[in-house]
Amino acid sequence: MMTVVSGALTITHADGRAETFGPGDTLFIAKGTTCVWEITETLRKFYMVAA
């Protein structure tokens, strides 16, 4: 789980679908997910990792 504090990123999933996130957006990426992160603006984030 991650909340974007400032900046922006785009996540492209294995199927080619892309999602862009910016300040105030919260996202969850499940363990084992195949994706590519592209940080498009300097990113500040709050994140949590759960095992």
PyMOL Python script that loads the backbone (N, CA, C, O; Angstrom):
from pymol import cmd

cmd.read_pdbstr("""\
ATOM      1  N   MET A   1       0.845  -1.166   0.000  1.00  0.00           N
ATOM      2  CA  MET A   1       0.000   0.000   0.000  1.00  0.00           C
ATOM      3  C   MET A   1       0.894   1.233   0.000  1.00  0.00           C
ATOM      4  O   MET A   1       1.897   1.286   0.711  1.00  0.00           O
ATOM      5  N   MET A   2       0.527   2.204  -0.788  1.00  0.00           N
ATOM      6  CA  MET A   2       1.321   3.428  -0.862  1.00  0.00           C
ATOM      7  C   MET A   2       0.399   4.613  -1.101  1.00  0.00           C
ATOM      8  O   MET A   2      -0.552   4.527  -1.878  1.00  0.00           O
ATOM      9  N   THR A   3       0.687   5.707  -0.432  1.00  0.00           N
ATOM     10  CA  THR A   3       0.000   6.971  -0.686  1.00  0.00           C
ATOM     11  C   THR A   3       1.029   7.960  -1.209  1.00  0.00           C
ATOM     12  O   THR A   3       2.085   8.148  -0.606  1.00  0.00           O
ATOM     13  N   VAL A   4       0.718   8.583  -2.323  1.00  0.00           N
ATOM     14  CA  VAL A   4       1.608   9.576  -2.925  1.00  0.00           C
ATOM     15  C   VAL A   4       1.427  10.892  -2.173  1.00  0.00           C
ATOM     16  O   VAL A   4       0.322  11.432  -2.110  1.00  0.00           O
ATOM     17  N   VAL A   5       2.518  11.402  -1.605  1.00  0.00           N
ATOM     18  CA  VAL A   5       2.495  12.682  -0.891  1.00  0.00           C
ATOM     19  C   VAL A   5       2.699  13.822  -1.888  1.00  0.00           C
ATOM     20  O   VAL A   5       1.976  14.818  -1.857  1.00  0.00           O
ATOM     21  N   SER A   6       3.686  13.671  -2.767  1.00  0.00           N
ATOM     22  CA  SER A   6       3.915  14.652  -3.833  1.00  0.00           C
ATOM     23  C   SER A   6       4.619  13.957  -4.983  1.00  0.00           C
ATOM     24  O   SER A   6       5.237  12.907  -4.804  1.00  0.00           O
ATOM     25  N   GLY A   7       4.521  14.547  -6.162  1.00  0.00           N
ATOM     26  CA  GLY A   7       5.134  13.960  -7.343  1.00  0.00           C
ATOM     27  C   GLY A   7       4.154  13.090  -8.104  1.00  0.00           C
ATOM     28  O   GLY A   7       2.943  13.174  -7.898  1.00  0.00           O
ATOM     29  N   ALA A   8       4.684  12.252  -8.986  1.00  0.00           N
ATOM     30  CA  ALA A   8       3.826  11.394  -9.802  1.00  0.00           C
ATOM     31  C   ALA A   8       4.594  10.173 -10.276  1.00  0.00           C
ATOM     32  O   ALA A   8       5.820  10.195 -10.393  1.00  0.00           O
ATOM     33  N   LEU A   9       3.850   9.107 -10.549  1.00  0.00           N
ATOM     34  CA  LEU A   9       4.419   7.905 -11.124  1.00  0.00           C
ATOM     35  C   LEU A   9       3.393   7.234 -12.016  1.00  0.00           C
ATOM     36  O   LEU A   9       2.186   7.416 -11.852  1.00  0.00           O
ATOM     37  N   THR A  10       3.890   6.461 -12.956  1.00  0.00           N
ATOM     38  CA  THR A  10       3.031   5.659 -13.824  1.00  0.00           C
ATOM     39  C   THR A  10       3.438   4.210 -13.643  1.00  0.00           C
ATOM     40  O   THR A  10       4.622   3.877 -13.690  1.00  0.00           O
ATOM     41  N   ILE A  11       2.455   3.353 -13.436  1.00  0.00           N
ATOM     42  CA  ILE A  11       2.693   1.921 -13.321  1.00  0.00           C
ATOM     43  C   ILE A  11       2.083   1.262 -14.547  1.00  0.00           C
ATOM     44  O   ILE A  11       0.902   1.442 -14.844  1.00  0.00           O
ATOM     45  N   THR A  12       2.919   0.484 -15.267  1.00  0.00           N
ATOM     46  CA  THR A  12       2.448  -0.252 -16.430  1.00  0.00           C
ATOM     47  C   THR A  12       2.413  -1.728 -16.067  1.00  0.00           C
ATOM     48  O   THR A  12       3.424  -2.314 -15.680  1.00  0.00           O
ATOM     49  N   HIS A  13       1.239  -2.312 -16.198  1.00  0.00           N
ATOM     50  CA  HIS A  13       1.028  -3.716 -15.845  1.00  0.00           C
ATOM     51  C   HIS A  13       1.491  -4.622 -16.985  1.00  0.00           C
ATOM     52  O   HIS A  13       1.707  -4.157 -18.104  1.00  0.00           O
ATOM     53  N   ALA A  14       1.640  -5.913 -16.698  1.00  0.00           N
ATOM     54  CA  ALA A  14       2.124  -6.879 -17.684  1.00  0.00           C
ATOM     55  C   ALA A  14       1.245  -6.921 -18.933  1.00  0.00           C
ATOM     56  O   ALA A  14       1.734  -7.237 -20.018  1.00  0.00           O
ATOM     57  N   ASP A  15      -0.048  -6.605 -18.796  1.00  0.00           N
ATOM     58  CA  ASP A  15      -0.959  -6.626 -19.948  1.00  0.00           C
ATOM     59  C   ASP A  15      -0.917  -5.328 -20.758  1.00  0.00           C
ATOM     60  O   ASP A  15      -1.668  -5.173 -21.721  1.00  0.00           O
ATOM     61  N   GLY A  16      -0.032  -4.387 -20.366  1.00  0.00           N
ATOM     62  CA  GLY A  16       0.127  -3.136 -21.093  1.00  0.00           C
ATOM     63  C   GLY A  16      -0.712  -1.978 -20.563  1.00  0.00           C
ATOM     64  O   GLY A  16      -0.551  -0.839 -21.001  1.00  0.00           O
ATOM     65  N   ARG A  17      -1.599  -2.267 -19.627  1.00  0.00           N
ATOM     66  CA  ARG A  17      -2.452  -1.218 -19.039  1.00  0.00           C
ATOM     67  C   ARG A  17      -1.595  -0.320 -18.148  1.00  0.00           C
ATOM     68  O   ARG A  17      -0.828  -0.813 -17.321  1.00  0.00           O
ATOM     69  N   ALA A  18      -1.726   0.998 -18.317  1.00  0.00           N
ATOM     70  CA  ALA A  18      -0.943   1.954 -17.536  1.00  0.00           C
ATOM     71  C   ALA A  18      -1.867   2.781 -16.649  1.00  0.00           C
ATOM     72  O   ALA A  18      -2.962   3.168 -17.057  1.00  0.00           O
ATOM     73  N   GLU A  19      -1.403   3.045 -15.425  1.00  0.00           N
ATOM     74  CA  GLU A  19      -2.137   3.885 -14.479  1.00  0.00           C
ATOM     75  C   GLU A  19      -1.183   4.940 -13.948  1.00  0.00           C
ATOM     76  O   GLU A  19      -0.029   4.645 -13.635  1.00  0.00           O
ATOM     77  N   THR A  20      -1.667   6.169 -13.849  1.00  0.00           N
ATOM     78  CA  THR A  20      -0.858   7.271 -13.329  1.00  0.00           C
ATOM     79  C   THR A  20      -1.420   7.706 -11.988  1.00  0.00           C
ATOM     80  O   THR A  20      -2.634   7.807 -11.811  1.00  0.00           O
ATOM     81  N   PHE A  21      -0.519   7.964 -11.042  1.00  0.00           N
ATOM     82  CA  PHE A  21      -0.899   8.351  -9.689  1.00  0.00           C
ATOM     83  C   PHE A  21      -0.195   9.637  -9.306  1.00  0.00           C
ATOM     84  O   PHE A  21       0.949   9.866  -9.698  1.00  0.00           O
ATOM     85  N   GLY A  22      -0.883  10.484  -8.533  1.00  0.00           N
ATOM     86  CA  GLY A  22      -0.326  11.755  -8.089  1.00  0.00           C
ATOM     87  C   GLY A  22      -0.681  12.015  -6.637  1.00  0.00           C
ATOM     88  O   GLY A  22      -1.199  11.130  -5.956  1.00  0.00           O
ATOM     89  N   PRO A  23      -0.406  13.221  -6.158  1.00  0.00           N
ATOM     90  CA  PRO A  23      -0.622  13.564  -4.752  1.00  0.00           C
ATOM     91  C   PRO A  23      -2.032  13.209  -4.271  1.00  0.00           C
ATOM     92  O   PRO A  23      -3.029  13.553  -4.906  1.00  0.00           O
ATOM     93  N   GLY A  24      -2.084  12.508  -3.126  1.00  0.00           N
ATOM     94  CA  GLY A  24      -3.356  12.121  -2.531  1.00  0.00           C
ATOM     95  C   GLY A  24      -3.867  10.764  -2.978  1.00  0.00           C
ATOM     96  O   GLY A  24      -4.790  10.225  -2.368  1.00  0.00           O
ATOM     97  N   ASP A  25      -3.282  10.195  -4.040  1.00  0.00           N
ATOM     98  CA  ASP A  25      -3.715   8.887  -4.512  1.00  0.00           C
ATOM     99  C   ASP A  25      -3.116   7.786  -3.640  1.00  0.00           C
ATOM    100  O   ASP A  25      -1.971   7.884  -3.198  1.00  0.00           O
ATOM    101  N   THR A  26      -3.899   6.745  -3.400  1.00  0.00           N
ATOM    102  CA  THR A  26      -3.446   5.576  -2.649  1.00  0.00           C
ATOM    103  C   THR A  26      -3.585   4.365  -3.552  1.00  0.00           C
ATOM    104  O   THR A  26      -4.591   4.211  -4.244  1.00  0.00           O
ATOM    105  N   LEU A  27      -2.571   3.503  -3.544  1.00  0.00           N
ATOM    106  CA  LEU A  27      -2.600   2.317  -4.385  1.00  0.00           C
ATOM    107  C   LEU A  27      -2.083   1.107  -3.625  1.00  0.00           C
ATOM    108  O   LEU A  27      -1.383   1.229  -2.620  1.00  0.00           O
ATOM    109  N   PHE A  28      -2.446  -0.057  -4.129  1.00  0.00           N
ATOM    110  CA  PHE A  28      -2.017  -1.321  -3.545  1.00  0.00           C
ATOM    111  C   PHE A  28      -1.508  -2.200  -4.669  1.00  0.00           C
ATOM    112  O   PHE A  28      -2.168  -2.354  -5.696  1.00  0.00           O
ATOM    113  N   ILE A  29      -0.336  -2.776  -4.473  1.00  0.00           N
ATOM    114  CA  ILE A  29       0.213  -3.723  -5.440  1.00  0.00           C
ATOM    115  C   ILE A  29       0.464  -5.024  -4.690  1.00  0.00           C
ATOM    116  O   ILE A  29       1.241  -5.064  -3.736  1.00  0.00           O
ATOM    117  N   ALA A  30      -0.195  -6.072  -5.127  1.00  0.00           N
ATOM    118  CA  ALA A  30      -0.076  -7.372  -4.459  1.00  0.00           C
ATOM    119  C   ALA A  30       1.303  -7.988  -4.691  1.00  0.00           C
ATOM    120  O   ALA A  30       1.918  -7.783  -5.738  1.00  0.00           O
ATOM    121  N   LYS A  31       1.775  -8.737  -3.715  1.00  0.00           N
ATOM    122  CA  LYS A  31       3.043  -9.456  -3.814  1.00  0.00           C
ATOM    123  C   LYS A  31       3.023 -10.326  -5.068  1.00  0.00           C
ATOM    124  O   LYS A  31       2.043 -11.024  -5.329  1.00  0.00           O
ATOM    125  N   GLY A  32       4.102 -10.284  -5.838  1.00  0.00           N
ATOM    126  CA  GLY A  32       4.220 -11.096  -7.038  1.00  0.00           C
ATOM    127  C   GLY A  32       3.684 -10.453  -8.305  1.00  0.00           C
ATOM    128  O   GLY A  32       3.781 -11.036  -9.385  1.00  0.00           O
ATOM    129  N   THR A  33       3.117  -9.253  -8.187  1.00  0.00           N
ATOM    130  CA  THR A  33       2.592  -8.549  -9.359  1.00  0.00           C
ATOM    131  C   THR A  33       3.746  -8.139 -10.273  1.00  0.00           C
ATOM    132  O   THR A  33       4.758  -7.610  -9.813  1.00  0.00           O
ATOM    133  N   THR A  34       3.582  -8.387 -11.563  1.00  0.00           N
ATOM    134  CA  THR A  34       4.576  -7.967 -12.552  1.00  0.00           C
ATOM    135  C   THR A  34       4.149  -6.613 -13.107  1.00  0.00           C
ATOM    136  O   THR A  34       3.068  -6.478 -13.680  1.00  0.00           O
ATOM    137  N   CYS A  35       5.014  -5.610 -12.930  1.00  0.00           N
ATOM    138  CA  CYS A  35       4.714  -4.280 -13.439  1.00  0.00           C
ATOM    139  C   CYS A  35       6.010  -3.478 -13.538  1.00  0.00           C
ATOM    140  O   CYS A  35       7.048  -3.873 -13.008  1.00  0.00           O
ATOM    141  N   VAL A  36       5.923  -2.338 -14.232  1.00  0.00           N
ATOM    142  CA  VAL A  36       7.054  -1.429 -14.371  1.00  0.00           C
ATOM    143  C   VAL A  36       6.641  -0.086 -13.791  1.00  0.00           C
ATOM    144  O   VAL A  36       5.584   0.451 -14.121  1.00  0.00           O
ATOM    145  N   TRP A  37       7.500   0.451 -12.912  1.00  0.00           N
ATOM    146  CA  TRP A  37       7.265   1.777 -12.321  1.00  0.00           C
ATOM    147  C   TRP A  37       8.068   2.795 -13.108  1.00  0.00           C
ATOM    148  O   TRP A  37       9.236   2.566 -13.419  1.00  0.00           O
ATOM    149  N   GLU A  38       7.439   3.924 -13.431  1.00  0.00           N
ATOM    150  CA  GLU A  38       8.162   5.053 -14.016  1.00  0.00           C
ATOM    151  C   GLU A  38       7.824   6.279 -13.175  1.00  0.00           C
ATOM    152  O   GLU A  38       6.682   6.737 -13.156  1.00  0.00           O
ATOM    153  N   ILE A  39       8.819   6.798 -12.491  1.00  0.00           N
ATOM    154  CA  ILE A  39       8.623   7.993 -11.678  1.00  0.00           C
ATOM    155  C   ILE A  39       8.764   9.187 -12.613  1.00  0.00           C
ATOM    156  O   ILE A  39       9.841   9.444 -13.150  1.00  0.00           O
ATOM    157  N   THR A  40       7.656   9.919 -12.802  1.00  0.00           N
ATOM    158  CA  THR A  40       7.620  11.009 -13.779  1.00  0.00           C
ATOM    159  C   THR A  40       7.872  12.371 -13.150  1.00  0.00           C
ATOM    160  O   THR A  40       8.183  13.324 -13.864  1.00  0.00           O
ATOM    161  N   GLU A  41       7.747  12.487 -11.834  1.00  0.00           N
ATOM    162  CA  GLU A  41       8.105  13.688 -11.065  1.00  0.00           C
ATOM    163  C   GLU A  41       8.717  13.197  -9.766  1.00  0.00           C
ATOM    164  O   GLU A  41       8.377  12.110  -9.298  1.00  0.00           O
ATOM    165  N   THR A  42       9.612  13.973  -9.175  1.00  0.00           N
ATOM    166  CA  THR A  42      10.227  13.579  -7.911  1.00  0.00           C
ATOM    167  C   THR A  42       9.135  13.106  -6.963  1.00  0.00           C
ATOM    168  O   THR A  42       8.165  13.819  -6.704  1.00  0.00           O
ATOM    169  N   LEU A  43       9.308  11.887  -6.448  1.00  0.00           N
ATOM    170  CA  LEU A  43       8.243  11.220  -5.700  1.00  0.00           C
ATOM    171  C   LEU A  43       8.521  11.214  -4.204  1.00  0.00           C
ATOM    172  O   LEU A  43       9.600  10.824  -3.756  1.00  0.00           O
ATOM    173  N   ARG A  44       7.527  11.654  -3.442  1.00  0.00           N
ATOM    174  CA  ARG A  44       7.529  11.490  -1.977  1.00  0.00           C
ATOM    175  C   ARG A  44       6.312  10.655  -1.669  1.00  0.00           C
ATOM    176  O   ARG A  44       5.216  10.925  -2.161  1.00  0.00           O
ATOM    177  N   LYS A  45       6.511   9.627  -0.844  1.00  0.00           N
ATOM    178  CA  LYS A  45       5.432   8.689  -0.601  1.00  0.00           C
ATOM    179  C   LYS A  45       5.449   8.196   0.828  1.00  0.00           C
ATOM    180  O   LYS A  45       6.460   8.275   1.525  1.00  0.00           O
ATOM    181  N   PHE A  46       4.304   7.685   1.246  1.00  0.00           N
ATOM    182  CA  PHE A  46       4.179   6.971   2.514  1.00  0.00           C
ATOM    183  C   PHE A  46       3.792   5.560   2.106  1.00  0.00           C
ATOM    184  O   PHE A  46       2.819   5.367   1.377  1.00  0.00           O
ATOM    185  N   TYR A  47       4.559   4.556   2.579  1.00  0.00           N
ATOM    186  CA  TYR A  47       4.220   3.210   2.173  1.00  0.00           C
ATOM    187  C   TYR A  47       4.295   2.232   3.335  1.00  0.00           C
ATOM    188  O   TYR A  47       4.948   2.487   4.347  1.00  0.00           O
ATOM    189  N   MET A  48       3.609   1.107   3.163  1.00  0.00           N
ATOM    190  CA  MET A  48       3.561   0.060   4.171  1.00  0.00           C
ATOM    191  C   MET A  48       3.767  -1.275   3.457  1.00  0.00           C
ATOM    192  O   MET A  48       3.174  -1.524   2.407  1.00  0.00           O
ATOM    193  N   VAL A  49       4.603  -2.121   4.028  1.00  0.00           N
ATOM    194  CA  VAL A  49       4.827  -3.451   3.488  1.00  0.00           C
ATOM    195  C   VAL A  49       4.341  -4.445   4.525  1.00  0.00           C
ATOM    196  O   VAL A  49       4.721  -4.362   5.693  1.00  0.00           O
ATOM    197  N   ALA A  50       3.516  -5.371   4.116  1.00  0.00           N
ATOM    198  CA  ALA A  50       3.009  -6.406   5.024  1.00  0.00           C
ATOM    199  C   ALA A  50       3.445  -7.773   4.494  1.00  0.00           C
ATOM    200  O   ALA A  50       3.327  -8.059   3.303  1.00  0.00           O
ATOM    201  N   ALA A  51       3.940  -8.593   5.387  1.00  0.00           N
ATOM    202  CA  ALA A  51       4.402  -9.931   4.972  1.00  0.00           C
ATOM    203  C   ALA A  51       3.296 -10.936   5.080  1.00  0.00           C
ATOM    204  O   ALA A  51       3.498 -12.111   4.774  1.00  0.00           O
TER     205      ALA A  51
END
""", "prot")
cmd.dss("prot")
cmd.show_as("cartoon", "prot")
cmd.util.cbc("prot")
cmd.orient("prot")
